Amino acid sequence: MYTASFFSTKLGRAALASILAMAAMNCLALTQQLQAAPHVFASSAAITGELA
């Protein structure tokens, strides 16, 4: 696990910045997916049961 002394180094600060950037990108992607309307497509084969 990381310690406080690791985050005081230049590498530790870069790792922390990377972790925060990935978390922000995940939050952005999640909010965009939640705002999008679900798309449901039904083909004629699915309706008639001809899924061969």
Sequence and secondary structure as in RCSB ss.txt:
>XXXX:A:sequence
MYTASFFSTKLGRAALASILAMAAMNCLALTQQLQAAPHVFASSAAITGELA
>XXXX:A:secstr
   HHHHTSHHHHHHHHHHHHHHHHHHHHHHHHHHS       HHHHHT   
